[in-house]
Amino acid sequence: MSACISLSSKVAIVTGGGRGIGKAIAKRLAEAGADVVIASRKLENLEATAHELSSLPGQVVPIACHIGRLDQLENLVCETEKRLGPVDILVNNGATNIGQGPSLDVTDEMLDKMVEINIKAALRLVRLTVPKMIDRKSGGSIINISSIAGLHPQPEGLLYSFTKAGLIMMTRSWAREFGPHGVRVNAIAPGLIQTDFSEILWKNEMYQQAIKTTQPIRRIGQPDDISYAALYLASDEASFVTGQVIVLDGGAIA
Ligand SMILES: NC(=O)c1ccc[n+]([C@@H]2O[C@H](COP(=O)([O-])OP(=O)(O)OC[C@H]3O[C@@H](n4cnc5c(N)ncnc54)[C@H](OP(=O)(O)O)[C@@H]3O)[C@@H](O)[C@H]2O)c1
């Protein structure tokens, strides 16, 4: 797919781009020629990833950023613009999952943290990038990494499902608002993907059995399964696609 899709001269930010799904997306975008900033808290990890991807046509630039901190998000966008140019593609991928458990055990602090990282960071980054995309009249693509947990409640996953559902509704609202200005906004809802984030699930015998016996595609998803959809949504080939949620789950919720 990357052979025909070109993102050359595009600039992208991928939060949580140092590992897992974010890394696979960053790789795919840079392969297609985009210059990509990967951003998360651990600079060492980002640098290792940037080094690993250094032979791709697009540059991969690591910038440390805690996405829960407004000043660090402002710095992320400012540094990206300074080093690579204005942002065309924003992938809101970084996320956390605390507060898994019975909903009656959820505290205010857990709620605030989940909103700060999984919702507010996307809102802030959109606020920091989209007005400039609109002013430049050069289009733009926002890709929000949600989850099938945002479409169906997960066992003991109140906060995660709620934040991922919120991201879907933000996607659709933004799509309506920004579409007339040429900025597209879409979400991807992965099922179980083999990363550090979901280790507790895919290492669980019960989940492995369920995948082998009931999921239409009888294997666990890989970060690369998500990256091709992100590449498409980032590209001009998807210029008629906005406000959508692409479910990539091996048919799990079918
Ligand atoms: N894996 C799955 O089964 C699955 C399923 C559905 C949806 N998703 C979604 O896919 C996205 C990527 O998850 P993944 O599975 O690839 O997980 P992962 O490998 O654990 O990656 C999560 C990324 O988020 C970054 N991050 C976490 N907290 C951050 C913070 N406060 N500030 C900046 N960066 C932060 C992490 O980097 P640092 O630690 O360096 O900050 C890491 O790069 C998430 O939105 C997740 O909800 C995953």
The ligand as a Gaussian input file, in Angstrom:
#p B3LYP/6-31G(d) Opt

LIG

0 1
 N       -3.191000      -2.764000      22.501000
 C       -4.502000      -2.894000      22.403000
 O       -5.049000      -4.013000      22.528000
 C       -5.339000      -1.705000      22.106000
 C       -6.684000      -1.924000      21.784000
 C       -7.486000      -0.825000      21.501000
 C       -6.973000       0.445000      21.548000
 N       -5.669000       0.652000      21.875000
 C       -5.183000       2.025000      21.914000
 O       -4.042000       2.133000      21.086000
 C       -3.228000       3.218000      21.554000
 C       -1.785000       2.758000      21.647000
 O       -1.716000       1.724000      22.583000
 P       -0.628000       0.549000      22.500000
 O       -1.370000      -0.712000      22.645000
 O        0.286000       0.772000      21.364000
 O        0.114000       0.786000      23.885000
 P        1.655000       0.962000      24.298000
 O        2.533000       0.103000      23.464000
 O        1.667000       0.778000      25.779000
 O        1.894000       2.466000      23.948000
 C        1.289000       3.517000      24.663000
 C        2.053000       4.767000      24.310000
 O        1.451000       5.878000      24.992000
 C        2.503000       6.640000      25.579000
 N        1.987000       7.344000      26.761000
 C        1.332000       6.816000      27.806000
 N        1.080000       7.781000      28.717000
 C        1.599000       8.928000      28.203000
 C        1.677000      10.260000      28.686000
 N        1.180000      10.629000      29.850000
 N        2.302000      11.184000      27.915000
 C        2.832000      10.831000      26.709000
 N        2.775000       9.597000      26.211000
 C        2.173000       8.651000      26.954000
 C        3.577000       5.624000      25.926000
 O        4.887000       6.191000      25.961000
 P        5.665000       6.624000      27.310000
 O        5.500000       5.520000      28.293000
 O        7.073000       6.854000      26.849000
 O        5.049000       7.915000      27.748000
 C        3.496000       4.677000      24.718000
 O        4.294000       5.139000      23.679000
 C       -3.845000       3.675000      22.855000
 O       -4.657000       4.799000      22.594000
 C       -4.714000       2.499000      23.258000
 O       -5.805000       2.905000      24.069000
 C       -4.843000      -0.400000      22.161000

